[in-house]
Amino acid sequence: MKCHMLSASAAATWDLYSYKLTLPESIVESQVSNPLPKPARALDATLQDYAYRAFVHPRSGIPFDGVVPSYLTGIEISAMRLRSGSLYRRGVESFKKFVIPVVLREQPYVERLVLVYQNLGNWSTTYYSLPGYIYLAPILGLLA
């Protein structure tokens, strides 16, 4: 799952990969189904790989900050492993800048999942350009 925020009042855009997280409709105001350009997908794959490397001795529910390569300085990544049952019963009170509500189901069902947080910082306009718009804040992403 990936969420892009343009500003505090902007709508959320969810890009669903192999897992579908079902949220109540009141949480997600609008969805845009434009596919990501290939460089953005390559960046997602690279950042996900570096986030997984942060799991030396993984524990559920604890965020692990990853280290990005030097050519991506300014990007923050973190990963958190969760059990599906605890995600459904408890949600996530705080994972960096995200709050995930209770009663959230992922499709297809898995025993454990990993949430990967990305803060692109100044790289936002490089990988996710929106002609005619100016970013008020960096793009934040959450992959599942």
Beta strands, then each sheet from edge to edge (+ up, - down):
strand 1: 2-4
strand 2: 13-15
strand 3: 20-22
strand 4: 63-66
strand 5: 76-83
strand 6: 92-95
strand 7: 98-100
strand 8: 105-107
strand 9: 112-119
strand 10: 140-143
sheet 1: 1+ 2-
sheet 2: 3+ 8-
sheet 3: 4+ 5- 9+ 10-
sheet 4: 6+ 7-
end
